[in-house]
Amino acid sequence: MLIVFLWKATQGYGILTSCGTDAVFLVLAGQAAKQGLLMLEIKRALGELKLILA
């Protein structure tokens, strides 16, 4: 189950997602970042991180 918390601030985004059972993955991005591309990259990175953490 993927849990995502997304918040937007004046200078960009913060995205916190679950990364396995004992870890979270925090991404901070500037306001110029495209939200859709950011989510795709997060999904790709999570796949790699879960393999490492397993």
Phi and psi in degrees as a GROMACS rama.xvg file:
@    title "Ramachandran Plot"
@    xaxis  label "Phi"
@    yaxis  label "Psi"
@TYPE xy
-99.3371  123.697  LEU-2
-111.179  127.49  ILE-3
-127.954  130.619  VAL-4
-115.423  123.585  PHE-5
-122.279  129.024  LEU-6
-134.521  146.897  TRP-7
-113.353  131.253  LYS-8
-117.743  -179.647  ALA-9
-65.849  -26.5311  THR-10
-108.028  4.7349  GLN-11
153.814  -152.866  GLY-12
-120.131  154.154  TYR-13
-128.384  130.05  GLY-14
-130.327  124.034  ILE-15
-118.954  122.766  LEU-16
-128.735  156.384  THR-17
-75.8594  145.457  SER-18
-137.163  76.6354  CYS-19
90.1449  -167.322  GLY-20
-86.8214  -23.5295  THR-21
-121.187  15.289  ASP-22
-142.827  155.539  ALA-23
-126.632  158.232  VAL-24
-124.498  118.392  PHE-25
-108.172  128.998  LEU-26
-121.862  129.265  VAL-27
-114.82  129.493  LEU-28
-136.295  148.023  ALA-29
-71.7462  167.434  GLY-30
-68.7429  -16.3835  GLN-31
-77.1376  -13.1613  ALA-32
-67.5073  139.74  ALA-33
-83.9277  124.324  LYS-34
-60.589  -41.5736  GLN-35
-63.9505  -45.6743  GLY-36
-65.4476  -36.8214  LEU-37
-61.6958  -44.4282  LEU-38
-65.9398  -36.8099  MET-39
-64.1271  -43.1073  LEU-40
-66.3244  -37.2393  GLU-41
-63.7509  -43.5768  ILE-42
-61.1193  -42.7156  LYS-43
-63.7595  -46.8026  ARG-44
-64.4646  -38.2406  ALA-45
-62.1378  -38.9533  LEU-46
-59.5893  -43.2671  GLY-47
-69.7063  -41.9342  GLU-48
-65.2315  -39.1412  LEU-49
-62.5677  -35.7782  LYS-50
-66.0585  -40.1622  LEU-51
-69.092  -40.132  ILE-52
-79.9525  -15.2657  LEU-53
